[in-house]
Amino acid sequence: MAKYLKKDDLGSWLKELGETYKVIAPVEEGDAVVFRRLTDERTLRIDRQATQGPKGVLFPACEELVSFKYVKDPENPEKTKVEVKETVEAEPTLIFGARPCDARGFDVFDGAFTKCAVKDNYYMARREQAIVVSLACTKTETTCFCNWVGGSPDGTGGSDVLLTPVTGGYLVEAVTDKGEALMGGKLLSDADDARQAEAKKLLQEAKDSLREAPDFDCMPEQLYALFDNMDFWEKQSAKCISCGACTYLCPTCHCFNITDEQQGKEGSRIRSWDNCMSHMFTNEASGHNPRPTKAYRLKNRVGHKFCYFPDMHDGHIACVGCGRCIKSCPVALDIREVVTAAKECRLPEEETSDD
């Protein structure tokens, strides 16, 4: 059954949950809104889309995987051995205020990190300890296109609880068993029919405000066919300056690099986000780079999201339509225009058959 939370009680509800969970929420940080641990000194901002989503909570931008230390063998001082300690850290965490597109990004991470032959213990530990409370979008932005990629303003993928803003507060609905555990709070009351009807109306208006979604069923086949058409990719990437903003702000990008950082006889193996639009991303030790230009790199980025990943994960597109890559691109490169152009591009065999 849906519950109702008064707007004035939101802060108290989060404090109540903070007794059990580390609460991470969107807060002001300069001109940006980012996900940080919620404290009395930080201002909660859920009235606008966060500048960057909460993916860093479960997949940190930089984390220690193992620590190591070189020590002398006491039985043979001429020999040195390496002591290695795995550093998997996870604690009960509540991610509050994620948008449905952000939460759906965790579904993509699940496919990449938990459902493949080699599983990521670090991500899995944090994922199992996390509960995601999402905020439905009753208003959309011109850069939003979640409906193009299988999402919606009230999508529940990746969420455990969904809040919908209504007059005076929020409609609260559990999505998973984890979410059910939050529904017994003293500040929550049963939602009446009027509030549920209001939420339904507001969400339908939000859905209607989105641009009509194209049919992307043909995209994998179309992108494979365009793989060697570098004229097409040169044209699409002409404006790109390879800054990587699109990848760092993307809720689904999960490329990373691993480095060993050592001081004296002790050190750490570090995992940090990497950027597939960077020239150095695929640079090999030999000096050869299989993706030597931004055209090749954009082809890979778009191809991975709309072709290769869906092929490996039951058609699940690795893009959630949050629009951050559009909003924050310094040269206004719009991924919607790229995939639409790819969808509508006439292939050589089609031109020949028409003749």
N, C-alpha and C positions, 0 to 999 in steps of 0.2 A: 504494500500500500504506500502511496506517495505521502510524504510528510511536508510540513511547511515550517520554514525558519524565518523569523522576523529579521529584517535588515539590521535593526538595532542590536540584535542578539548575535550577529555573525562573529564579532570579535570575541565575545564570551565563549561561543561554541568552539572557535579555534583554540582558545586558551585551554578549554576543557580537553580537547583532543591532544593539546601539547603536553599533557601529563603522561600520555602513553606514547606519542609519536614525536619525532623531530618534524616540525611543520615547515615545509618549504613552500613559498608563495611568491607571486609577482610583486615586487616592491620598487619604489623609485630609487634610481642610482644615477645622479646627475640628470641628464635629459632622457635617459633610457629607463625602460621597465624590464627588470631581469628577475629571475627566480633565485631567491636567497632564503636563508633561514629567517623565519618571521620572529621579530623581537619588538618590544615596545618602542624602540628607537627608530624603527623602519615603518614607512607609510605603505600600507597595502593599496595596490592599484589593480582593480579588476574591471575598470570602466573602459579599458582599451586593450588592444592586442599587445602582448609583451613583445619587446624588441627582439628578444631571443627566447625560444621555448625552453621547457624544462628537461631537455634530453641530457644535459650535463649532470643531472641528479643521479641518473642510473648509469650514464656513460661519461665520466668526468673528462674534461678537456685535457687534464694531465693527472696521471695516477701512478703510484708505485706498484709494480707487479710483484717483485721480489727484492729483498735486500741480500747482499752477499758480503762476505768477509774472508780475506785470505789469512790463514793462520799456519804457523809452523807445526809440523807433526812432532809431538813431544817424544815419540819413540825414534824419530829419525829427523833431526834438525835440518838435514839437507833437502828434505821434501816439504812442500807446501800443499795444503789442501784448502778447498773452498767450502765454506759453510753457507748454505743458501736457506733463506726463510721466506716462505710465501706470505704475502700480506693481503689477504682477503678481508676487507672491512665492510660490514653492513650492520645497520641498526634499523629498528622500526621507523619508517619514514612516511609521512603523509604529504603528498604533492597536491596542493590546493590551487585552484584557479587556472588549471590547464584548459585550453580550448579543445573542443572535440578533435580538431585536426592535430593538435600537439599530442594528445593521448593516443591517437591512431598511429602516430609515429612509433610508439612503443611496440605496436604489433609488427612493424617492419623490423625493429631491432630484435624482437623475439624470433622472427624467422631467420635472421642472420646469425644470432648468437646462441640460441637455445635449441633450434630444430635441425641443425646441420650435424654432420658426422662428428665434427670437433666442436664441443660446446665451450662457451666462455664462462668459467666459474665465477669470475669477478662480476660480470653483468648479472648472471643468474642469482647470485647471493643477494644483490641489491634489489633485483626485481621481485624476489620472493618476499622480501621484507617491506616492500612499498605498497601503499594504497593510493590510488589516483582519484581525486575528487575534481571532476571537470565542470566547467561553466558553459552552458549552452549559449550559442550566439543568437540573440534576438535582433541584432543589427549586424549587417555585413559591410565589408569594405569593397571598393572597386577592384582591389587586387585579390580578393578571395575567389577560389574556384574549386572548393572541396567537392562539389557535386560532379566535377569533371572526372574525378579519380575515385569515385565510389563512396565519398563521404557525404556529410550533411551537417547543417548547423546544430543538430541535436544528436549527432552520431555518438554511439557508445563504445566503439572499438577501442580497446586499451584502457577504458575507464572502469572504475569500481562503483562510483557514485556520480550521478549527473544532477547538477543544480540548474534550474531555469529561472531567470529573474522575472518576477511578477510584481504587481503592485504591493509595496510595503515589505517585500522580502523575496524568498526563493522557494520554488517547488523542489523538493529533494527526493530523488528516486535512486534506489539501489539497483546496480547492474549485475554485480557478482555477489558471491557469498561473503567475500571480504567486505563489500559495501554494506551488506546487511548488518554487519557488526557495528556500524556507525549509526544505525537508524533508531537506536533506543535512547539517544541523548535526551536529557530533561528539557532542553530548550526546543526540541522538535515536537510539533503537534500534527495531528492528522490534517491533511489538506482537503478542503471541501471541493465540491464539484465546480464552483465558480472559478477558483484559482486554477484548477486543472484545465478548464475550458479556456481561460485566459492564456495559459502557457501554450496550449495547442495553437491558438490563434496567432500569437506572437511568432512562434516558430514557423508556422506556415507562411507568414509574411516575409520572414527572413529567407526562407527557401525560394519564394517567388521573386525576391530581389536579385538573386544570382543570375548570371548570364546562362543561357541555355547550354546544356552540356553536349558536346559532340560525342559521337560513337567511336570509342577507342578500341573496339574489338580487333580491328585490323592493324593496330600499331606495331606489334612485334614483327609481323610479316613485312610491313612497310619499312620499318627501320632496318631490318636485315637486308632488304632490297636496296636501301640507300647507303649501305655500309661503305661501299667503294666510290660513292658519288661525292668526291671532295669538292666539286664546284658548289654543290648544295651546302655543305658544311662551312666552306669558306664564306659564303654569303651570310649564313646565319650567325657566324662568329665575328663578323667584321667589326662590330662595335665593342666586343669584349676586350677588357684590359687585363684579364687574368688576375684580378685582385683576390678572388676566393671568397668574397663576402657571401655569395650564394651558398657555398658549402658550409661555412661556419654557422650560418643562421638557419640552415635547413634542419627540420626535425627528424629527417630520416637518414642523412648522410652519416656514414659510420666508418670512413677510411681512417686509418691510424698508422703511426710510425712507432717503432720501438728503438730506444737508445739505452746504452749503459752509461751511467754517470758515476765516476769514481773519484774519490779523494783519498790518497794514500792507499791503505789496504782494505778500505771499505767502500761500498757503493750500492747503487740501486739500479734496477732495470725499470725504465720509465716508459709508459705508453702515453702518447699524446695525439690529439687530433691532427690529421693531415688533410691536404687540400688537393683533390684530383685535378683542379684547374691550374695548379702550379707547374711550371716547366720542369722543376726538379723531381716531381712526384714519381715519374717513371724513368728517371735517368739511371742507367745501369752502370756498374763498376767499370765496364769496358769503355764507357763514354757514349755508347749508343743509346738513343732515346726513341722508343717505338711510337711515342706520341710527341713529335717534335714541334708542332704548332698548336695554337689555341683551337684551330678547327678540329684537329684530332681529339683534343681534350674535351671539347664541347660535345662532339659525337659520342664519346664514351660516357659522359655525364648523363646526357639525355637517353642514350641507349640503355644504360644500366637501369634507370628509373622506369622506363616505359617498355623495355624489351627483355633484357637479360634477367633481371630480378623476377618479373612476372613469369618468365619461362621456368624458373627454378622453384617458384613459390606459389603454384596453383593460381596464376593469373593476378596475384596481388601486386598492384602498381606501387613502386617505391617512391611515391610522391603523395602528399596529403592535401595539396592545394591551399596551404596557408598563405601563400603570396608574399612571404618575406623576401624571397629572392628577387621578386619584381619590385617591391617597395624600396628595398635598400640597395639595389644595383645602381652604381653611380653613372652608368651610361644607358639606363632604362632598357636593358635587354630583357625581354618578356618571354619566359619559357612557354607560355600559352601560344605565342606566335610561332615559336619554333616547332612545337609538336603539331600545331595546325598546318603549318607549311609542309611538314613531313607527311602528314596524313593526305594532303591534297596534291602532293608532288606527283606529276605524271612520270611513270617509270618508262625507260626506253622501250620495253616490249609492248607497253600500252600505246605508245606513239606509233610504233611500227604496225600494230594491228589496225589502228585507225586509218593509216594510209592504205 
